[in-house]
Amino acid sequence: FMVDITKHLSNLNLKLQGKDQIITTINDHIKAFKCKLDLWEIQLQNENLTHFPTCMTYKTSYYEPIFYKTYSEQIICLKTEFGNRFQDLKYLENDFKLFTSSFSIDAVKVPAHIQMELIEIQNDSNIKRKFNEVGVPNFYNFLPVRYVETHRFTCKIKSMFSSTYLCEQLFSLMNSNKSSVRSRLTDIHLNSVLKVASSNNVSPEIEKLVEEKRCQISSKKNY
């Protein structure tokens, strides 16, 4: 049982450590795992080992006894622990829904200072088309600047530190650059290196830069 449940937890851990994940994605993974715990609890009470292959192998191949009641109680304890560890997320559930489902949420259920902007956004066909094209969170990069309160709200959601990925990446880059063969590396140079290395998902707008550049045409005539 421990082998199976540890594997399930390990899979969840890998999902939570993914790159470029925001807090709403993390919340979705956690909610999905809680639903899985509910399913496993019911299945174990019914002596169903569908999602516990190691237990199934021991039962069918080695004829080992399976302690269904004990395992079900452990699932309940795990559910309680998850509820305690991630209890703050349930208070943000409505904010997450506004962020991910702007066109389906009822304006009555959102903060008053965003209601007017939300109604305008929901009834703008161009904005809705862009939402369907790029999805969340990229959609908010195309939202007109006149929606000040909505932009302020999305910045709050995006800035929530949902994963340690960036922190671990930064320390890994720092360790790889501060080696014994680079003893003359100054703090200023290290800071510059880390800025460039940690911003590898920012791509330059080459076409825009070329369009803005004014070419100098030589006045010399060719004969």
PyMOL CGO cylinders between C-alpha atoms (Angstrom):
from pymol import cmd
from pymol.cgo import CYLINDER

trace = [
    CYLINDER, 0.00, 0.00, 0.00, 2.81, 2.41, 0.87, 0.3, 1, 1, 1, 1, 1, 1,
    CYLINDER, 2.81, 2.41, 0.87, 4.50, 1.74, -2.46, 0.3, 1, 1, 1, 1, 1, 1,
    CYLINDER, 4.50, 1.74, -2.46, 1.34, 2.62, -4.38, 0.3, 1, 1, 1, 1, 1, 1,
    CYLINDER, 1.34, 2.62, -4.38, 0.38, 5.69, -2.37, 0.3, 1, 1, 1, 1, 1, 1,
    CYLINDER, 0.38, 5.69, -2.37, 3.96, 6.99, -2.45, 0.3, 1, 1, 1, 1, 1, 1,
    CYLINDER, 3.96, 6.99, -2.45, 3.96, 6.67, -6.23, 0.3, 1, 1, 1, 1, 1, 1,
    CYLINDER, 3.96, 6.67, -6.23, 0.72, 8.66, -6.42, 0.3, 1, 1, 1, 1, 1, 1,
    CYLINDER, 0.72, 8.66, -6.42, 2.20, 11.35, -4.18, 0.3, 1, 1, 1, 1, 1, 1,
    CYLINDER, 2.20, 11.35, -4.18, 5.39, 11.42, -6.24, 0.3, 1, 1, 1, 1, 1, 1,
    CYLINDER, 5.39, 11.42, -6.24, 3.38, 12.00, -9.42, 0.3, 1, 1, 1, 1, 1, 1,
    CYLINDER, 3.38, 12.00, -9.42, 1.60, 14.90, -7.75, 0.3, 1, 1, 1, 1, 1, 1,
    CYLINDER, 1.60, 14.90, -7.75, 4.92, 16.32, -6.57, 0.3, 1, 1, 1, 1, 1, 1,
    CYLINDER, 4.92, 16.32, -6.57, 6.28, 16.30, -10.12, 0.3, 1, 1, 1, 1, 1, 1,
    CYLINDER, 6.28, 16.30, -10.12, 3.21, 18.17, -11.36, 0.3, 1, 1, 1, 1, 1, 1,
    CYLINDER, 3.21, 18.17, -11.36, 3.59, 20.81, -8.66, 0.3, 1, 1, 1, 1, 1, 1,
    CYLINDER, 3.59, 20.81, -8.66, 7.25, 21.38, -9.59, 0.3, 1, 1, 1, 1, 1, 1,
    CYLINDER, 7.25, 21.38, -9.59, 6.63, 22.03, -13.27, 0.3, 1, 1, 1, 1, 1, 1,
    CYLINDER, 6.63, 22.03, -13.27, 8.01, 25.08, -15.05, 0.3, 1, 1, 1, 1, 1, 1,
    CYLINDER, 8.01, 25.08, -15.05, 6.00, 28.28, -15.61, 0.3, 1, 1, 1, 1, 1, 1,
    CYLINDER, 6.00, 28.28, -15.61, 3.07, 27.21, -13.44, 0.3, 1, 1, 1, 1, 1, 1,
    CYLINDER, 3.07, 27.21, -13.44, 0.87, 29.77, -11.74, 0.3, 1, 1, 1, 1, 1, 1,
    CYLINDER, 0.87, 29.77, -11.74, -1.09, 29.38, -8.53, 0.3, 1, 1, 1, 1, 1, 1,
    CYLINDER, -1.09, 29.38, -8.53, -4.35, 28.46, -10.31, 0.3, 1, 1, 1, 1, 1, 1,
    CYLINDER, -4.35, 28.46, -10.31, -2.68, 25.52, -12.06, 0.3, 1, 1, 1, 1, 1, 1,
    CYLINDER, -2.68, 25.52, -12.06, -1.22, 24.33, -8.77, 0.3, 1, 1, 1, 1, 1, 1,
    CYLINDER, -1.22, 24.33, -8.77, -4.66, 24.59, -7.19, 0.3, 1, 1, 1, 1, 1, 1,
    CYLINDER, -4.66, 24.59, -7.19, -6.16, 22.49, -9.99, 0.3, 1, 1, 1, 1, 1, 1,
    CYLINDER, -6.16, 22.49, -9.99, -3.60, 19.72, -9.40, 0.3, 1, 1, 1, 1, 1, 1,
    CYLINDER, -3.60, 19.72, -9.40, -4.31, 19.71, -5.66, 0.3, 1, 1, 1, 1, 1, 1,
    CYLINDER, -4.31, 19.71, -5.66, -8.09, 19.64, -6.12, 0.3, 1, 1, 1, 1, 1, 1,
    CYLINDER, -8.09, 19.64, -6.12, -7.76, 16.77, -8.59, 0.3, 1, 1, 1, 1, 1, 1,
    CYLINDER, -7.76, 16.77, -8.59, -5.67, 14.78, -6.10, 0.3, 1, 1, 1, 1, 1, 1,
    CYLINDER, -5.67, 14.78, -6.10, -8.24, 15.36, -3.35, 0.3, 1, 1, 1, 1, 1, 1,
    CYLINDER, -8.24, 15.36, -3.35, -10.92, 13.94, -5.66, 0.3, 1, 1, 1, 1, 1, 1,
    CYLINDER, -10.92, 13.94, -5.66, -8.69, 10.92, -6.26, 0.3, 1, 1, 1, 1, 1, 1,
    CYLINDER, -8.69, 10.92, -6.26, -8.41, 10.42, -2.51, 0.3, 1, 1, 1, 1, 1, 1,
    CYLINDER, -8.41, 10.42, -2.51, -12.20, 10.40, -2.25, 0.3, 1, 1, 1, 1, 1, 1,
    CYLINDER, -12.20, 10.40, -2.25, -12.36, 7.77, -4.98, 0.3, 1, 1, 1, 1, 1, 1,
    CYLINDER, -12.36, 7.77, -4.98, -9.66, 5.59, -3.41, 0.3, 1, 1, 1, 1, 1, 1,
    CYLINDER, -9.66, 5.59, -3.41, -11.35, 5.71, -0.03, 0.3, 1, 1, 1, 1, 1, 1,
    CYLINDER, -11.35, 5.71, -0.03, -14.62, 4.41, -1.50, 0.3, 1, 1, 1, 1, 1, 1,
    CYLINDER, -14.62, 4.41, -1.50, -12.87, 1.78, -3.60, 0.3, 1, 1, 1, 1, 1, 1,
    CYLINDER, -12.87, 1.78, -3.60, -10.85, 0.43, -0.66, 0.3, 1, 1, 1, 1, 1, 1,
    CYLINDER, -10.85, 0.43, -0.66, -14.00, 0.22, 1.44, 0.3, 1, 1, 1, 1, 1, 1,
    CYLINDER, -14.00, 0.22, 1.44, -15.45, -1.90, -1.39, 0.3, 1, 1, 1, 1, 1, 1,
    CYLINDER, -15.45, -1.90, -1.39, -12.24, -3.98, -1.57, 0.3, 1, 1, 1, 1, 1, 1,
    CYLINDER, -12.24, -3.98, -1.57, -11.38, -2.57, -4.99, 0.3, 1, 1, 1, 1, 1, 1,
    CYLINDER, -11.38, -2.57, -4.99, -7.64, -2.34, -5.74, 0.3, 1, 1, 1, 1, 1, 1,
    CYLINDER, -7.64, -2.34, -5.74, -7.88, -0.92, -9.26, 0.3, 1, 1, 1, 1, 1, 1,
    CYLINDER, -7.88, -0.92, -9.26, -5.51, 1.99, -8.56, 0.3, 1, 1, 1, 1, 1, 1,
    CYLINDER, -5.51, 1.99, -8.56, -3.19, 0.06, -6.23, 0.3, 1, 1, 1, 1, 1, 1,
    CYLINDER, -3.19, 0.06, -6.23, -1.31, -2.31, -8.55, 0.3, 1, 1, 1, 1, 1, 1,
    CYLINDER, -1.31, -2.31, -8.55, 1.27, -3.39, -5.96, 0.3, 1, 1, 1, 1, 1, 1,
    CYLINDER, 1.27, -3.39, -5.96, -1.46, -4.43, -3.55, 0.3, 1, 1, 1, 1, 1, 1,
    CYLINDER, -1.46, -4.43, -3.55, -3.22, -6.24, -6.37, 0.3, 1, 1, 1, 1, 1, 1,
    CYLINDER, -3.22, -6.24, -6.37, -0.04, -8.14, -7.23, 0.3, 1, 1, 1, 1, 1, 1,
    CYLINDER, -0.04, -8.14, -7.23, 0.46, -9.23, -3.63, 0.3, 1, 1, 1, 1, 1, 1,
    CYLINDER, 0.46, -9.23, -3.63, -3.12, -10.38, -3.44, 0.3, 1, 1, 1, 1, 1, 1,
    CYLINDER, -3.12, -10.38, -3.44, -3.21, -12.35, -6.70, 0.3, 1, 1, 1, 1, 1, 1,
    CYLINDER, -3.21, -12.35, -6.70, 0.36, -13.66, -6.89, 0.3, 1, 1, 1, 1, 1, 1,
    CYLINDER, 0.36, -13.66, -6.89, 1.44, -14.08, -3.29, 0.3, 1, 1, 1, 1, 1, 1,
    CYLINDER, 1.44, -14.08, -3.29, -1.98, -14.49, -1.66, 0.3, 1, 1, 1, 1, 1, 1,
    CYLINDER, -1.98, -14.49, -1.66, -1.07, -11.91, 0.96, 0.3, 1, 1, 1, 1, 1, 1,
    CYLINDER, -1.07, -11.91, 0.96, -3.91, -10.50, 3.10, 0.3, 1, 1, 1, 1, 1, 1,
    CYLINDER, -3.91, -10.50, 3.10, -5.05, -6.98, 2.24, 0.3, 1, 1, 1, 1, 1, 1,
    CYLINDER, -5.05, -6.98, 2.24, -6.08, -4.77, 5.16, 0.3, 1, 1, 1, 1, 1, 1,
    CYLINDER, -6.08, -4.77, 5.16, -8.73, -2.75, 3.37, 0.3, 1, 1, 1, 1, 1, 1,
    CYLINDER, -8.73, -2.75, 3.37, -10.07, -1.02, 6.47, 0.3, 1, 1, 1, 1, 1, 1,
    CYLINDER, -10.07, -1.02, 6.47, -6.60, 0.06, 7.62, 0.3, 1, 1, 1, 1, 1, 1,
    CYLINDER, -6.60, 0.06, 7.62, -5.71, 1.39, 4.17, 0.3, 1, 1, 1, 1, 1, 1,
    CYLINDER, -5.71, 1.39, 4.17, -9.02, 3.24, 3.93, 0.3, 1, 1, 1, 1, 1, 1,
    CYLINDER, -9.02, 3.24, 3.93, -8.33, 4.89, 7.30, 0.3, 1, 1, 1, 1, 1, 1,
    CYLINDER, -8.33, 4.89, 7.30, -4.91, 5.97, 6.06, 0.3, 1, 1, 1, 1, 1, 1,
    CYLINDER, -4.91, 5.97, 6.06, -6.54, 7.60, 3.04, 0.3, 1, 1, 1, 1, 1, 1,
    CYLINDER, -6.54, 7.60, 3.04, -8.85, 9.50, 5.40, 0.3, 1, 1, 1, 1, 1, 1,
    CYLINDER, -8.85, 9.50, 5.40, -5.83, 10.71, 7.40, 0.3, 1, 1, 1, 1, 1, 1,
    CYLINDER, -5.83, 10.71, 7.40, -4.15, 11.82, 4.18, 0.3, 1, 1, 1, 1, 1, 1,
    CYLINDER, -4.15, 11.82, 4.18, -7.29, 13.74, 3.18, 0.3, 1, 1, 1, 1, 1, 1,
    CYLINDER, -7.29, 13.74, 3.18, -7.29, 15.50, 6.54, 0.3, 1, 1, 1, 1, 1, 1,
    CYLINDER, -7.29, 15.50, 6.54, -3.62, 16.40, 6.17, 0.3, 1, 1, 1, 1, 1, 1,
    CYLINDER, -3.62, 16.40, 6.17, -4.20, 17.83, 2.70, 0.3, 1, 1, 1, 1, 1, 1,
    CYLINDER, -4.20, 17.83, 2.70, -7.11, 19.86, 4.00, 0.3, 1, 1, 1, 1, 1, 1,
    CYLINDER, -7.11, 19.86, 4.00, -4.93, 21.36, 6.74, 0.3, 1, 1, 1, 1, 1, 1,
    CYLINDER, -4.93, 21.36, 6.74, -1.92, 22.04, 4.53, 0.3, 1, 1, 1, 1, 1, 1,
    CYLINDER, -1.92, 22.04, 4.53, -3.85, 23.72, 1.72, 0.3, 1, 1, 1, 1, 1, 1,
    CYLINDER, -3.85, 23.72, 1.72, -6.70, 25.32, 3.66, 0.3, 1, 1, 1, 1, 1, 1,
    CYLINDER, -6.70, 25.32, 3.66, -5.70, 28.82, 2.49, 0.3, 1, 1, 1, 1, 1, 1,
    CYLINDER, -5.70, 28.82, 2.49, -6.52, 27.92, -1.11, 0.3, 1, 1, 1, 1, 1, 1,
    CYLINDER, -6.52, 27.92, -1.11, -10.23, 27.46, -0.47, 0.3, 1, 1, 1, 1, 1, 1,
    CYLINDER, -10.23, 27.46, -0.47, -10.51, 31.13, 0.59, 0.3, 1, 1, 1, 1, 1, 1,
    CYLINDER, -10.51, 31.13, 0.59, -9.09, 32.14, -2.80, 0.3, 1, 1, 1, 1, 1, 1,
    CYLINDER, -9.09, 32.14, -2.80, -11.32, 29.84, -4.85, 0.3, 1, 1, 1, 1, 1, 1,
    CYLINDER, -11.32, 29.84, -4.85, -13.57, 32.64, -6.11, 0.3, 1, 1, 1, 1, 1, 1,
    CYLINDER, -13.57, 32.64, -6.11, -10.56, 34.74, -7.15, 0.3, 1, 1, 1, 1, 1, 1,
    CYLINDER, -10.56, 34.74, -7.15, -9.14, 31.76, -9.02, 0.3, 1, 1, 1, 1, 1, 1,
    CYLINDER, -9.14, 31.76, -9.02, -12.43, 31.25, -10.83, 0.3, 1, 1, 1, 1, 1, 1,
    CYLINDER, -12.43, 31.25, -10.83, -12.52, 34.91, -11.85, 0.3, 1, 1, 1, 1, 1, 1,
    CYLINDER, -12.52, 34.91, -11.85, -8.96, 34.63, -13.18, 0.3, 1, 1, 1, 1, 1, 1,
    CYLINDER, -8.96, 34.63, -13.18, -9.49, 31.42, -15.18, 0.3, 1, 1, 1, 1, 1, 1,
    CYLINDER, -9.49, 31.42, -15.18, -13.16, 31.78, -16.20, 0.3, 1, 1, 1, 1, 1, 1,
    CYLINDER, -13.16, 31.78, -16.20, -13.74, 35.48, -16.73, 0.3, 1, 1, 1, 1, 1, 1,
    CYLINDER, -13.74, 35.48, -16.73, -16.46, 34.91, -19.33, 0.3, 1, 1, 1, 1, 1, 1,
    CYLINDER, -16.46, 34.91, -19.33, -18.53, 32.40, -17.37, 0.3, 1, 1, 1, 1, 1, 1,
    CYLINDER, -18.53, 32.40, -17.37, -18.45, 33.76, -13.82, 0.3, 1, 1, 1, 1, 1, 1,
    CYLINDER, -18.45, 33.76, -13.82, -21.41, 35.80, -12.57, 0.3, 1, 1, 1, 1, 1, 1,
    CYLINDER, -21.41, 35.80, -12.57, -20.52, 39.48, -12.03, 0.3, 1, 1, 1, 1, 1, 1,
    CYLINDER, -20.52, 39.48, -12.03, -22.50, 39.42, -8.76, 0.3, 1, 1, 1, 1, 1, 1,
    CYLINDER, -22.50, 39.42, -8.76, -19.93, 37.02, -7.28, 0.3, 1, 1, 1, 1, 1, 1,
    CYLINDER, -19.93, 37.02, -7.28, -16.85, 39.19, -7.91, 0.3, 1, 1, 1, 1, 1, 1,
    CYLINDER, -16.85, 39.19, -7.91, -15.56, 42.21, -5.93, 0.3, 1, 1, 1, 1, 1, 1,
    CYLINDER, -15.56, 42.21, -5.93, -17.53, 45.41, -6.54, 0.3, 1, 1, 1, 1, 1, 1,
    CYLINDER, -17.53, 45.41, -6.54, -14.57, 47.37, -7.93, 0.3, 1, 1, 1, 1, 1, 1,
    CYLINDER, -14.57, 47.37, -7.93, -14.19, 44.84, -10.80, 0.3, 1, 1, 1, 1, 1, 1,
    CYLINDER, -14.19, 44.84, -10.80, -17.85, 44.27, -11.65, 0.3, 1, 1, 1, 1, 1, 1,
    CYLINDER, -17.85, 44.27, -11.65, -18.25, 47.05, -14.24, 0.3, 1, 1, 1, 1, 1, 1,
    CYLINDER, -18.25, 47.05, -14.24, -15.05, 46.13, -16.05, 0.3, 1, 1, 1, 1, 1, 1,
    CYLINDER, -15.05, 46.13, -16.05, -15.96, 42.44, -16.01, 0.3, 1, 1, 1, 1, 1, 1,
    CYLINDER, -15.96, 42.44, -16.01, -19.35, 43.11, -17.62, 0.3, 1, 1, 1, 1, 1, 1,
    CYLINDER, -19.35, 43.11, -17.62, -17.67, 45.13, -20.39, 0.3, 1, 1, 1, 1, 1, 1,
    CYLINDER, -17.67, 45.13, -20.39, -15.09, 42.38, -20.96, 0.3, 1, 1, 1, 1, 1, 1,
    CYLINDER, -15.09, 42.38, -20.96, -17.72, 39.64, -21.10, 0.3, 1, 1, 1, 1, 1, 1,
    CYLINDER, -17.72, 39.64, -21.10, -19.68, 41.54, -23.76, 0.3, 1, 1, 1, 1, 1, 1,
    CYLINDER, -19.68, 41.54, -23.76, -16.71, 42.47, -25.96, 0.3, 1, 1, 1, 1, 1, 1,
    CYLINDER, -16.71, 42.47, -25.96, -16.59, 39.98, -28.85, 0.3, 1, 1, 1, 1, 1, 1,
    CYLINDER, -16.59, 39.98, -28.85, -12.99, 40.87, -29.80, 0.3, 1, 1, 1, 1, 1, 1,
    CYLINDER, -12.99, 40.87, -29.80, -11.72, 40.27, -26.29, 0.3, 1, 1, 1, 1, 1, 1,
    CYLINDER, -11.72, 40.27, -26.29, -13.65, 37.01, -26.04, 0.3, 1, 1, 1, 1, 1, 1,
    CYLINDER, -13.65, 37.01, -26.04, -12.16, 35.81, -29.33, 0.3, 1, 1, 1, 1, 1, 1,
    CYLINDER, -12.16, 35.81, -29.33, -8.66, 36.53, -28.06, 0.3, 1, 1, 1, 1, 1, 1,
    CYLINDER, -8.66, 36.53, -28.06, -9.45, 34.64, -24.85, 0.3, 1, 1, 1, 1, 1, 1,
    CYLINDER, -9.45, 34.64, -24.85, -10.43, 31.58, -26.90, 0.3, 1, 1, 1, 1, 1, 1,
    CYLINDER, -10.43, 31.58, -26.90, -7.28, 31.89, -29.02, 0.3, 1, 1, 1, 1, 1, 1,
    CYLINDER, -7.28, 31.89, -29.02, -4.56, 32.22, -26.39, 0.3, 1, 1, 1, 1, 1, 1,
    CYLINDER, -4.56, 32.22, -26.39, -6.18, 31.12, -23.13, 0.3, 1, 1, 1, 1, 1, 1,
    CYLINDER, -6.18, 31.12, -23.13, -5.09, 31.88, -19.57, 0.3, 1, 1, 1, 1, 1, 1,
    CYLINDER, -5.09, 31.88, -19.57, -2.78, 33.49, -18.48, 0.3, 1, 1, 1, 1, 1, 1,
    CYLINDER, -2.78, 33.49, -18.48, -1.56, 34.87, -21.84, 0.3, 1, 1, 1, 1, 1, 1,
    CYLINDER, -1.56, 34.87, -21.84, -4.97, 36.38, -22.49, 0.3, 1, 1, 1, 1, 1, 1,
    CYLINDER, -4.97, 36.38, -22.49, -4.37, 39.16, -19.97, 0.3, 1, 1, 1, 1, 1, 1,
    CYLINDER, -4.37, 39.16, -19.97, -1.34, 40.36, -21.92, 0.3, 1, 1, 1, 1, 1, 1,
    CYLINDER, -1.34, 40.36, -21.92, -3.73, 41.40, -24.71, 0.3, 1, 1, 1, 1, 1, 1,
    CYLINDER, -3.73, 41.40, -24.71, -6.33, 43.00, -22.46, 0.3, 1, 1, 1, 1, 1, 1,
    CYLINDER, -6.33, 43.00, -22.46, -6.61, 46.77, -23.14, 0.3, 1, 1, 1, 1, 1, 1,
    CYLINDER, -6.61, 46.77, -23.14, -4.95, 48.96, -20.53, 0.3, 1, 1, 1, 1, 1, 1,
    CYLINDER, -4.95, 48.96, -20.53, -8.21, 50.78, -19.80, 0.3, 1, 1, 1, 1, 1, 1,
    CYLINDER, -8.21, 50.78, -19.80, -9.27, 47.85, -17.61, 0.3, 1, 1, 1, 1, 1, 1,
    CYLINDER, -9.27, 47.85, -17.61, -7.14, 49.05, -14.73, 0.3, 1, 1, 1, 1, 1, 1,
    CYLINDER, -7.14, 49.05, -14.73, -8.78, 47.11, -11.90, 0.3, 1, 1, 1, 1, 1, 1,
    CYLINDER, -8.78, 47.11, -11.90, -8.74, 43.87, -13.85, 0.3, 1, 1, 1, 1, 1, 1,
    CYLINDER, -8.74, 43.87, -13.85, -5.04, 44.26, -14.62, 0.3, 1, 1, 1, 1, 1, 1,
    CYLINDER, -5.04, 44.26, -14.62, -4.34, 44.98, -10.96, 0.3, 1, 1, 1, 1, 1, 1,
    CYLINDER, -4.34, 44.98, -10.96, -6.26, 41.86, -9.96, 0.3, 1, 1, 1, 1, 1, 1,
    CYLINDER, -6.26, 41.86, -9.96, -4.45, 39.62, -12.47, 0.3, 1, 1, 1, 1, 1, 1,
    CYLINDER, -4.45, 39.62, -12.47, -1.08, 40.91, -11.28, 0.3, 1, 1, 1, 1, 1, 1,
    CYLINDER, -1.08, 40.91, -11.28, -2.01, 39.87, -7.75, 0.3, 1, 1, 1, 1, 1, 1,
    CYLINDER, -2.01, 39.87, -7.75, -2.85, 36.33, -8.89, 0.3, 1, 1, 1, 1, 1, 1,
    CYLINDER, -2.85, 36.33, -8.89, 0.22, 35.97, -11.12, 0.3, 1, 1, 1, 1, 1, 1,
    CYLINDER, 0.22, 35.97, -11.12, 2.56, 37.18, -8.37, 0.3, 1, 1, 1, 1, 1, 1,
    CYLINDER, 2.56, 37.18, -8.37, 1.47, 34.51, -5.90, 0.3, 1, 1, 1, 1, 1, 1,
    CYLINDER, 1.47, 34.51, -5.90, 4.51, 32.33, -5.33, 0.3, 1, 1, 1, 1, 1, 1,
    CYLINDER, 4.51, 32.33, -5.33, 3.06, 28.90, -6.09, 0.3, 1, 1, 1, 1, 1, 1,
    CYLINDER, 3.06, 28.90, -6.09, 6.22, 26.87, -6.68, 0.3, 1, 1, 1, 1, 1, 1,
    CYLINDER, 6.22, 26.87, -6.68, 9.88, 26.72, -5.62, 0.3, 1, 1, 1, 1, 1, 1,
    CYLINDER, 9.88, 26.72, -5.62, 10.93, 26.07, -9.22, 0.3, 1, 1, 1, 1, 1, 1,
    CYLINDER, 10.93, 26.07, -9.22, 12.28, 29.58, -9.89, 0.3, 1, 1, 1, 1, 1, 1,
    CYLINDER, 12.28, 29.58, -9.89, 14.12, 29.69, -6.58, 0.3, 1, 1, 1, 1, 1, 1,
    CYLINDER, 14.12, 29.69, -6.58, 15.76, 26.31, -7.16, 0.3, 1, 1, 1, 1, 1, 1,
    CYLINDER, 15.76, 26.31, -7.16, 16.64, 27.27, -10.73, 0.3, 1, 1, 1, 1, 1, 1,
    CYLINDER, 16.64, 27.27, -10.73, 18.28, 30.49, -9.56, 0.3, 1, 1, 1, 1, 1, 1,
    CYLINDER, 18.28, 30.49, -9.56, 20.43, 28.76, -6.95, 0.3, 1, 1, 1, 1, 1, 1,
    CYLINDER, 20.43, 28.76, -6.95, 21.43, 26.10, -9.47, 0.3, 1, 1, 1, 1, 1, 1,
    CYLINDER, 21.43, 26.10, -9.47, 22.55, 28.79, -11.92, 0.3, 1, 1, 1, 1, 1, 1,
    CYLINDER, 22.55, 28.79, -11.92, 24.43, 30.57, -9.16, 0.3, 1, 1, 1, 1, 1, 1,
    CYLINDER, 24.43, 30.57, -9.16, 26.32, 27.43, -8.15, 0.3, 1, 1, 1, 1, 1, 1,
    CYLINDER, 26.32, 27.43, -8.15, 27.24, 26.60, -11.75, 0.3, 1, 1, 1, 1, 1, 1,
    CYLINDER, 27.24, 26.60, -11.75, 28.62, 30.10, -12.36, 0.3, 1, 1, 1, 1, 1, 1,
    CYLINDER, 28.62, 30.10, -12.36, 30.47, 30.59, -9.05, 0.3, 1, 1, 1, 1, 1, 1,
    CYLINDER, 30.47, 30.59, -9.05, 33.05, 27.88, -9.67, 0.3, 1, 1, 1, 1, 1, 1,
    CYLINDER, 33.05, 27.88, -9.67, 36.77, 27.77, -8.86, 0.3, 1, 1, 1, 1, 1, 1,
    CYLINDER, 36.77, 27.77, -8.86, 37.68, 28.45, -12.50, 0.3, 1, 1, 1, 1, 1, 1,
    CYLINDER, 37.68, 28.45, -12.50, 35.75, 31.74, -12.41, 0.3, 1, 1, 1, 1, 1, 1,
    CYLINDER, 35.75, 31.74, -12.41, 37.40, 33.30, -9.40, 0.3, 1, 1, 1, 1, 1, 1,
    CYLINDER, 37.40, 33.30, -9.40, 37.38, 36.79, -10.97, 0.3, 1, 1, 1, 1, 1, 1,
    CYLINDER, 37.38, 36.79, -10.97, 33.61, 36.85, -11.33, 0.3, 1, 1, 1, 1, 1, 1,
    CYLINDER, 33.61, 36.85, -11.33, 32.35, 39.97, -9.57, 0.3, 1, 1, 1, 1, 1, 1,
    CYLINDER, 32.35, 39.97, -9.57, 28.97, 40.41, -7.91, 0.3, 1, 1, 1, 1, 1, 1,
    CYLINDER, 28.97, 40.41, -7.91, 27.90, 42.78, -10.69, 0.3, 1, 1, 1, 1, 1, 1,
    CYLINDER, 27.90, 42.78, -10.69, 28.80, 40.26, -13.39, 0.3, 1, 1, 1, 1, 1, 1,
    CYLINDER, 28.80, 40.26, -13.39, 27.09, 37.44, -11.48, 0.3, 1, 1, 1, 1, 1, 1,
    CYLINDER, 27.09, 37.44, -11.48, 23.96, 39.54, -11.15, 0.3, 1, 1, 1, 1, 1, 1,
    CYLINDER, 23.96, 39.54, -11.15, 23.95, 40.18, -14.90, 0.3, 1, 1, 1, 1, 1, 1,
    CYLINDER, 23.95, 40.18, -14.90, 24.49, 36.50, -15.70, 0.3, 1, 1, 1, 1, 1, 1,
    CYLINDER, 24.49, 36.50, -15.70, 21.64, 35.45, -13.41, 0.3, 1, 1, 1, 1, 1, 1,
    CYLINDER, 21.64, 35.45, -13.41, 19.29, 38.00, -14.95, 0.3, 1, 1, 1, 1, 1, 1,
    CYLINDER, 19.29, 38.00, -14.95, 19.95, 36.72, -18.46, 0.3, 1, 1, 1, 1, 1, 1,
    CYLINDER, 19.95, 36.72, -18.46, 19.87, 33.03, -17.49, 0.3, 1, 1, 1, 1, 1, 1,
    CYLINDER, 19.87, 33.03, -17.49, 16.68, 33.25, -15.44, 0.3, 1, 1, 1, 1, 1, 1,
    CYLINDER, 16.68, 33.25, -15.44, 14.88, 35.19, -18.19, 0.3, 1, 1, 1, 1, 1, 1,
    CYLINDER, 14.88, 35.19, -18.19, 15.31, 32.60, -20.92, 0.3, 1, 1, 1, 1, 1, 1,
    CYLINDER, 15.31, 32.60, -20.92, 11.56, 32.51, -21.58, 0.3, 1, 1, 1, 1, 1, 1,
    CYLINDER, 11.56, 32.51, -21.58, 11.60, 36.16, -22.70, 0.3, 1, 1, 1, 1, 1, 1,
    CYLINDER, 11.60, 36.16, -22.70, 12.04, 36.33, -26.46, 0.3, 1, 1, 1, 1, 1, 1,
    CYLINDER, 12.04, 36.33, -26.46, 13.06, 39.55, -28.25, 0.3, 1, 1, 1, 1, 1, 1,
    CYLINDER, 13.06, 39.55, -28.25, 10.55, 41.10, -30.65, 0.3, 1, 1, 1, 1, 1, 1,
    CYLINDER, 10.55, 41.10, -30.65, 12.87, 41.05, -33.65, 0.3, 1, 1, 1, 1, 1, 1,
    CYLINDER, 12.87, 41.05, -33.65, 10.26, 42.07, -36.22, 0.3, 1, 1, 1, 1, 1, 1,
    CYLINDER, 10.26, 42.07, -36.22, 9.13, 45.03, -34.15, 0.3, 1, 1, 1, 1, 1, 1,
    CYLINDER, 9.13, 45.03, -34.15, 12.71, 46.19, -33.61, 0.3, 1, 1, 1, 1, 1, 1,
    CYLINDER, 12.71, 46.19, -33.61, 13.45, 45.95, -37.34, 0.3, 1, 1, 1, 1, 1, 1,
    CYLINDER, 13.45, 45.95, -37.34, 10.33, 47.94, -38.22, 0.3, 1, 1, 1, 1, 1, 1,
    CYLINDER, 10.33, 47.94, -38.22, 11.24, 50.69, -35.77, 0.3, 1, 1, 1, 1, 1, 1,
    CYLINDER, 11.24, 50.69, -35.77, 14.81, 50.94, -37.01, 0.3, 1, 1, 1, 1, 1, 1,
    CYLINDER, 14.81, 50.94, -37.01, 15.26, 53.67, -39.62, 0.3, 1, 1, 1, 1, 1, 1,
    CYLINDER, 15.26, 53.67, -39.62, 17.74, 52.66, -42.28, 0.3, 1, 1, 1, 1, 1, 1,
    CYLINDER, 17.74, 52.66, -42.28, 20.23, 55.28, -43.47, 0.3, 1, 1, 1, 1, 1, 1,
    CYLINDER, 20.23, 55.28, -43.47, 20.33, 55.44, -47.25, 0.3, 1, 1, 1, 1, 1, 1,
    CYLINDER, 20.33, 55.44, -47.25, 23.55, 56.66, -48.73, 0.3, 1, 1, 1, 1, 1, 1,
    CYLINDER, 23.55, 56.66, -48.73, 23.28, 59.75, -50.95, 0.3, 1, 1, 1, 1, 1, 1,
    CYLINDER, 23.28, 59.75, -50.95, 26.30, 58.67, -53.01, 0.3, 1, 1, 1, 1, 1, 1,
    CYLINDER, 26.30, 58.67, -53.01, 25.38, 57.81, -56.58, 0.3, 1, 1, 1, 1, 1, 1,
    CYLINDER, 25.38, 57.81, -56.58, 26.63, 54.64, -58.13, 0.3, 1, 1, 1, 1, 1, 1,
    CYLINDER, 26.63, 54.64, -58.13, 27.91, 54.99, -61.71, 0.3, 1, 1, 1, 1, 1, 1,
]
cmd.load_cgo(trace, "trace")
